[in-house]
Amino acid sequence: MNRQSLTSYGEPLAATEIPLPGPKGSEVLIRVASCGVCHSDLHLQDGFFELGEGKRLDIRLGRRLPFTLGHEIAGHVEQAGPDAGTLDRDAFYAVYPWCGCGKCERCGNGQEHLCDAPRQLGINVDGGYASHVLVPHPRYLIDARGINAKLAGSYMCSGLTAFSAIRKAQKFMPENGSLMIVGLGGVGMMGLEIARALVKGRIHAADVVAAKRETALALGAAAAFDPVAPDARKSVVKQAGQMDAAIDFVGSESSLNFAQSVVGKGGAVIIVGLMGGKFSLPVPMFPLRELTLTGSYVGSLAEARELMTLVREGRIRPIPVSERPLADANEVFADLRAGAVTGRVILRP
């Protein structure tokens, strides 16, 4: 079993090899067809999240090295444990990676992604930057036949994350309201496409890269803005009015400041990105504006299935995607750090 693994934090991934594991109980061994590269993989490689003011959240504990990243997985069944039931070996599956313990109250309520003892693939247990990956239970396999094979795995992270965040934002929007998408990386671009399918009102976008703003306009955004321009807020209000909701797919101090600045009274900012930093707003502004700030972390298994139904129905167009061999993982990571990726990159074993 060939892998690209984290062998030391802050260092490039390295090729590793282990014997092919035999699935036990309800486990399913998936032969990986592709695995998308997510920006959160960079944080995992670093071993921390930036908290601002020189502080960091250490995320190295509890992870044994070498460790294999990668959570946007798609592939075929190679083997199944004796308790996994009958599985279609010819089927093509997207793998829901946000597995919980399966025993706690959150898991019982369908919120496995918020479990306090998770078994998330590529996060807590070995993931998909490999020829094979071990999945705890067949319920995490979602039939992806009829769906763009290059993006099937990415719908389980960038797609699901965007879908869940948009669903949250819609709770604060009138039927023909306005939405601002901040950040047009892989997740934000997916968010724009999903918003087109779900939001009846006006969808706007913001990104520091001019080419990404142009792409957003070509994909149907009503307007696109530079969030770091000196007159960014004034430009939004003058051209598009105040937003009912904004989704921050970057998650930095500057992106969140911009997002909250363009939201009107009674509006909400949904924070998705994990870029890092610290945010401050005078307390009276929350009640005076009736402003809501809420986080959104990936999405539930039920939401993942709902999303894939929309994709299969053709309601969500595919975002730009490119593919590279698994051995190029470090080069792809470098491109992602440099902001040189539009859409998504998938790695193929």
KAURZI-V574252 format. One record per backbone hydrogen bond with DSSP energy under -0.5 kcal/mol. CO is the residue of the C=O (numbers start at 0). NH is the residue of the N-H. If there is no record, write none. Layout:
BEGIN
co:CO nh:NH
co:CO nh:NH
END
This chain:
BEGIN
co:0 nh:17
co:1 nh:130
co:2 nh:4
co:2 nh:15
co:4 nh:6
co:4 nh:13
co:5 nh:65
co:5 nh:66
co:7 nh:10
co:13 nh:4
co:15 nh:2
co:20 nh:22
co:23 nh:26
co:24 nh:82
co:24 nh:83
co:26 nh:80
co:27 nh:29
co:27 nh:134
co:28 nh:77
co:28 nh:78
co:29 nh:31
co:29 nh:132
co:30 nh:75
co:33 nh:73
co:34 nh:346
co:35 nh:37
co:35 nh:71
co:37 nh:40
co:38 nh:41
co:38 nh:42
co:39 nh:43
co:40 nh:44
co:41 nh:45
co:42 nh:46
co:42 nh:47
co:44 nh:9
co:46 nh:58
co:48 nh:56
co:49 nh:276
co:51 nh:54
co:54 nh:50
co:54 nh:51
co:55 nh:57
co:56 nh:48
co:59 nh:62
co:61 nh:63
co:66 nh:5
co:66 nh:68
co:67 nh:126
co:68 nh:128
co:69 nh:127
co:70 nh:72
co:71 nh:35
co:72 nh:94
co:73 nh:32
co:73 nh:33
co:74 nh:92
co:75 nh:30
co:78 nh:28
co:80 nh:83
co:86 nh:88
co:87 nh:90
co:90 nh:92
co:91 nh:143
co:92 nh:74
co:93 nh:95
co:93 nh:141
co:94 nh:96
co:96 nh:98
co:96 nh:120
co:98 nh:118
co:103 nh:107
co:104 nh:108
co:105 nh:110
co:106 nh:109
co:110 nh:113
co:111 nh:114
co:114 nh:117
co:119 nh:122
co:119 nh:123
co:119 nh:124
co:124 nh:121
co:127 nh:129
co:128 nh:3
co:130 nh:31
co:132 nh:29
co:132 nh:134
co:134 nh:27
co:136 nh:139
co:137 nh:140
co:139 nh:95
co:139 nh:141
co:140 nh:142
co:141 nh:93
co:143 nh:146
co:147 nh:150
co:147 nh:151
co:150 nh:154
co:152 nh:155
co:153 nh:156
co:153 nh:157
co:153 nh:158
co:154 nh:159
co:156 nh:160
co:157 nh:161
co:158 nh:162
co:159 nh:163
co:160 nh:164
co:161 nh:165
co:162 nh:166
co:163 nh:167
co:164 nh:168
co:165 nh:169
co:166 nh:170
co:167 nh:170
co:168 nh:171
co:169 nh:172
co:173 nh:176
co:176 nh:201
co:177 nh:243
co:177 nh:244
co:178 nh:180
co:178 nh:203
co:179 nh:181
co:179 nh:246
co:180 nh:182
co:180 nh:205
co:181 nh:248
co:184 nh:188
co:185 nh:189
co:186 nh:190
co:187 nh:191
co:188 nh:192
co:189 nh:193
co:190 nh:194
co:191 nh:195
co:192 nh:196
co:193 nh:196
co:193 nh:197
co:194 nh:198
co:197 nh:199
co:201 nh:178
co:201 nh:203
co:202 nh:221
co:202 nh:222
co:203 nh:180
co:204 nh:224
co:205 nh:182
co:207 nh:209
co:208 nh:212
co:209 nh:213
co:210 nh:214
co:211 nh:215
co:212 nh:216
co:213 nh:217
co:214 nh:218
co:215 nh:220
co:216 nh:219
co:222 nh:204
co:224 nh:206
co:224 nh:226
co:225 nh:228
co:228 nh:231
co:230 nh:234
co:231 nh:235
co:232 nh:236
co:233 nh:237
co:234 nh:238
co:235 nh:239
co:235 nh:240
co:236 nh:240
co:242 nh:263
co:243 nh:267
co:244 nh:179
co:245 nh:247
co:245 nh:269
co:246 nh:181
co:246 nh:248
co:247 nh:271
co:247 nh:272
co:249 nh:274
co:250 nh:275
co:251 nh:255
co:252 nh:256
co:253 nh:257
co:254 nh:258
co:255 nh:259
co:256 nh:260
co:257 nh:261
co:258 nh:261
co:259 nh:262
co:261 nh:242
co:263 nh:266
co:266 nh:291
co:267 nh:245
co:268 nh:270
co:268 nh:293
co:269 nh:247
co:269 nh:271
co:270 nh:295
co:275 nh:252
co:281 nh:284
co:282 nh:285
co:282 nh:286
co:283 nh:287
co:284 nh:288
co:285 nh:289
co:285 nh:290
co:288 nh:265
co:291 nh:268
co:293 nh:270
co:295 nh:297
co:299 nh:303
co:300 nh:304
co:301 nh:305
co:302 nh:306
co:303 nh:307
co:304 nh:308
co:305 nh:309
co:306 nh:310
co:307 nh:311
co:308 nh:312
co:309 nh:314
co:309 nh:315
co:310 nh:313
co:314 nh:316
co:319 nh:343
co:321 nh:345
co:323 nh:347
co:324 nh:327
co:325 nh:328
co:327 nh:331
co:328 nh:332
co:329 nh:333
co:330 nh:334
co:331 nh:335
co:332 nh:336
co:333 nh:337
co:334 nh:339
co:335 nh:338
co:339 nh:341
co:340 nh:342
co:343 nh:321
co:344 nh:36
co:345 nh:323
co:346 nh:34
co:347 nh:325
END
